[in-house]
Amino acid sequence: MVSPLGSSVEAFWNGLIAGRSAVAPIRRFPASDLEPASAAEVTDHDGRDADRAGAFALAAAAQALEAAGIAPDQLDLGRVGVALGTTLGGMEIFETWDAAVAAGEPLPGALDRIPYYSPAARVADAIGARGPVMTPQLACASGSEAVVLAADWVRAGRADVVFAGGADLLCRFVVAGFNCLHATADIARPFDRDRRGLVLGEGAAVLVIEDAARAARRGARVRARVLGAGAAADATHMTAPDREGGGVVRAVLAALHDAGVDPGAVDFVSAHGTGTPFNDAMEAHALRRLFGDRPVPVNSIKGAIGHTLGAAGAFEAVLCTGVLDEGCIPPTVGLEHPDPACEGLDLVRGEARRGDVRVALSTSSGFAGANTALVLGRA
């Protein structure tokens, strides 16, 4: 991964366990605050549109390939897929073009790829993958939905190996858009009574999804198992979630059914936990409906790395693999005074907590009411 806590899974994990926050003021936007770019500067060596989201995805995929112990020449590229979600990854290309036009130096063809912007295609080209390739765009559920797609492709026999995750970036358009919604704050406080909004983040996280038998044959170090997945829509509002958490509940129940486990088997929840008033109250309500009075440890990483938009679900899937692998749950950074509306949740805060976690649940919710749930198990 490429994360605000550092450009490796180890840096990400160590920062979370230590309760560190990488949230800081934005000092500049790398593309749009500089002089207007030339055509050479907005394309890479293959002539494709260059942008940070694509660069994040390529760097994370390279790490994933190495961590999985897969040599590219050992892959049947026709059986390799890529599923990488994004929300607004292509907007930096547009801003660069817009700045050039304003300066009277238009960049011919610079926008040709905007309607088809795909970090998945960028990674597929770099790896040489010739299996299914898709960039799901379900707002902040995109990264989780990419993992769902990857698992489905492997289970259906459409691919042997899939690189799955998400990538997103910050630029003026993204920040201005969330500011116009009055959705942002200077600090993220998931599930806290004083939460005021989300903090935006950027980066990429990529997982390698592979059939268990194939991984065993090549002696791979498996970090977690994808047990089940589910998705459901709120169909309620463009930005606000269903206050009763109906979509989240349906997505989780579908994922648990797919996994063949009941709610009592879940040992940990990686919550979407954006730090916005509506989301956290809705999610707390949904989790109480699912687990009743049973205390299940709950964590949100948004206070540590911000809301990474289309990559958020992928970051949280990686978090779950760490919790399952290490038996340790990071604290929720920014949570000091739990909101009474979140009463009944076992919110992990203050410091990391040891625990025997065998089944982890990750929830993601996006604008327009997209909800995705992943059930991951210990390897």
N, C-alpha and C positions, 0 to 999 in steps of 0.2 A: 504493500500500500504506500501511497503518498498521503500523509496526514499532517494536520497542523502540529501534532506532537512529534513529528519526525517521519522521515521517508523510509520506514521499515516497520514490519509487524512488531519487532522487538521494542522499538522506540515508542510505538503506539501503546503497546501493552504495559510497558514499564511506567509510562506517564499516567495511564489510567489507574494502575495499582497504587501509585504514589499520590493520587488525588490532585494531580497537576491540571492547570487550565492553560490552554494555549490561546485563549481569547485575548485579543488586543485591538486597539484602534486601527482602522485601515488608513495607512499613510499615503498611499497612491495606488492607482490601478495601472499595472505594467504596460498595457497597450495604449489606452486612450489618454494617458497623461503625458505621453512622449510626443516627439515630433511626428507628423504624418509619416506612415511607413511607405516604403517603396514596394513595388510588386514582388521583388525578391524576398523581402522581409516577411511577407504574409503567406508565403508558400514554403513548403519543405523541399527536400532535394528531389522528390518525385513530382513536384508541381502541385501537390494538394494543399488545400487551405490549412495553415498552421494555427494552432490555438493551444492554450494551456490545458484545457480539459483533455484534448487528445494526447498531449504530452504526458499528463498525469496517468492516463489509461495505459499508454505504452510502457511507462516505467513500472507501474504496478504489475502489468502482465509479465514483464521480464522477470521480476522478482518471483511471481507465482510459478513460472516455468522452472526456475532454479530450485525453489523450495519443494516443488513436487518431485524433483529428481528426474525430470523428463528431458531427454536430449531431443531437440527438434528432429534429428534424423531418425529417431526411433518411432516417430508418429506416423500413422497412416493419415495423412492430411485430409483425405476425403471423409474421415470419420471424426474430425475435430471441429467443434462448434464454438461460437463466441456469442455470449449474450451480455451486453453491457448497457445499463440504463443511464439516462441523463435527463435533466429537466430543461436547462437553458445553456447547454454546453456550447452551442454554436454562436451565441450572441457576441462573443468577443470579435469574431470575424466581421460581423455586421458593424460593430463600433469602429473597427479599424478602417473599413470601407467608408463609413460615414465621415470620419475625420479627414480622410483623403479627399472626399468630395467637397467638404467645407473649405479645404485648403486649395481647391482648384486643381487637384491632382488625382482624378478618378482612377481606380484600379480595374481595368477591364476584366470581366469574368470572375471578380473576387467573390461575388455572391452566388455563383452558379450552384454551389453545393449546400447553401444554407437550408433549402427545403428538405434536403436529404441528409442532413448532418448526422453522422453515425460514428461514435467512438468504437463501436463493435467492428465496423468495417475497417477502421484504422488498425485495430489490433489484429484482425483476421489477415489483412494484407501483410503485416509485419511477421506473423507466425507462418503464413502460408496456408491458413486453415481453409478448407474447401467444404466443410460441412455446413449445417444451418448457422446463419448469422443474423442477429436481430438486436435492435436498440429499442427496448420498451420505454415509452414515455408516459408514465402514470404519475407525474409530479413526484412527490417525495416517497412514493412506494416503488419507484422504478428499480432501485438497486435490489430490493427483495424480490420483485417480480422477475428479475433476470435470473436469480437463483432458482425460482420456481420453474422457469422455462428450461434451464439447464438440467434440472433433475428429471423433468418430464421427457426431455429428449433422450437422456441416457436410459431411463426406464422403458421408453418405447422403442429402443434400439435404433434411434436415428443418429446417435453419435456415441463414441466411446469415451471421449474426453471433451469437456466444455469449460472454457474460461468464462466465468460469470462474475458480475459485480456492477459497479457504477462509477461514473466520473462526472464532476461538475466544477464550476469555477465561479468566482466573483468578478463582476465587472460593473460599470456604472448602471447599466440597464437593470441588472438583477437587484442591486441594492436600492435603486430608486423605486423599483416596482414594489418591493416589500415595505419601503418607507411610506409609499402612498397608501398602502393598506393599514398603516399604523400598527404593523405587526412586529416591529423590531425594538430591541432594548439594548442597553449597553452591557448587560450581563445576563446570562441565561440562568434561571433558577427553576429547574424542573420540579414540579409538585410542591413548590414553596408557596406559602401564603402571600409573599411579596413578589411573585413572578409578574412580569409586565410584558413579556414578548420574547421572541426568539433572537438569537445571534447567528448570523450567517457564517458558514465555513465553506471550504473548498478542498478538493483532493480526489483521490481514487482508491478503491479497494477491489481486488480481484481474487477470486477463489478458483481452484481447480476442482471441478465436479467430475467424478469418475466412477464407473461401475466397481463395486466392492471386490468382486472376484478378480477383475482385471488388475486392480491395485494390489491385491494380495499376490498375484502371480509375479508381479515385477518387484515385490518387496517394498512397496511404497510405505512411508510413514503417514498413516491416516490420522487426521486430527479430530474428525467428527463425522457423524453419519447424518445425511438428510433423511429424516424419518417420514416427514409429511409436510404438505403445504396447502394453503387455502387462500381464497380471495373472495371478496364481497364488496358491493358498492352501497354507499349510503343513499345516493339519489336524493339528496336533501338540499344542498346549497353549493355554490361554486367554490367557496373558501371555508365556510364554517362546517365543523363536523356535526353529525347526528348527536344531539346532546345526551341521548340514552346509550350511545355506543353500540347501536344495533349492528352496524357493519363490521366493527371489530369483533364482536361476539360471534357473528356468523362466520367470519374468516377463520377465527381461532378454532371453532368447533369443526369446521371443514378440515383444517389442518390436523387436528387431533384424530378425527375419523380416518383421514388418509394415513396417519401414522399408526393407527391401531392402538392408541393409548387413550386413557381417560384423563380429565383434568387433574385428578389426584396424583398422577405420575409426574407432573411438571414440578421441577425443583428450582427453577429460576426463570425470571421474565426480563428480557431486554426490552424495555418499553420505548415507544416512539418519543414520549416525554419531551415535547418541544419547549416547554416553559411559557406557552401561551395560556391565558386563562381558560379558554374553551377546551383546547385539546386535553390538557392534563386532567381536568375535572371529568371530561367524557371518558378518558381512558381508565381513570380510577373506578368510575362507575361500571365500566365494562369488565374490569378485572374482578370486582366484587361479585358481579353476576356470574362469572365463570368459576371462581374459586371459593365463594362464600366466605366463611370465617377462617378458612385454612390460611395460615401465614406463608406466603410464597415470596422469597426475596425478589425485590424489584429494583432495577437500576436504569438510569438514563445517562448516556454519554454526551448529551448536547451541551452541558455546562463545561465540558472539557475541550471539545473540538468545534463547538457550534453546530448548526444544522447544515449538513453538507448536501442537502437537497436530493438530487437523484442518486447520489452515492450513499445516502444515509443508511439505507437498509443493508447495503453490502458491508459497511463499516460495522454494523451491529451484528451481522452474521459472523464476521471475524471475531468480534468480541465474544460471542457465544462459544466459538471453537476454543478460545482461550480459557473461558470459565470451565468448560467441560474437560479440557486437557490439564489444566493446572489446579482445579479444585479451589479457585479463589475468585471472589466477586469484587470488582472495583466499586468504590463509593460513587455516589451521584454528586458530582462537583456542583457547587452553588446552592445545594439544598441545606438550609439551616433551620427553617421553621416550617415543618410540614403543614400544608393547608388542611383545615378541618374537613374540606370537601374530599380530601384524599384519605380520610380516616379509614382504618382497616387494612391498609397496604403495609407490607413489611418493607419499607423503603431503606435501602442500604445507603448509609451516609456516614460522614466523618472519617472512616478508614475502611480499608478492604476487609472482607470477611471470608474466612475459610468455610468451605462447605462441600458436602458430597453431592455434587450435581451430576446427575445421569441423563436428565432430559431438560433441555432449555427451549424456551419459547421466545421468539422475536416478533414484535408487531410493528407494522409500518402503516402510516395513513397519509394520503396525499390530497391536494386540492381536488375538488369535484367529487370527493367522497370515495376515493380508491383506498381499499384496505387489503393488506397482505399479511399473512401469518406464516412463519416458518417454525417447524418443530425439528430440533437437532438433537442427536443423541451422542453419548460418549462412544468413542471408536472401540 
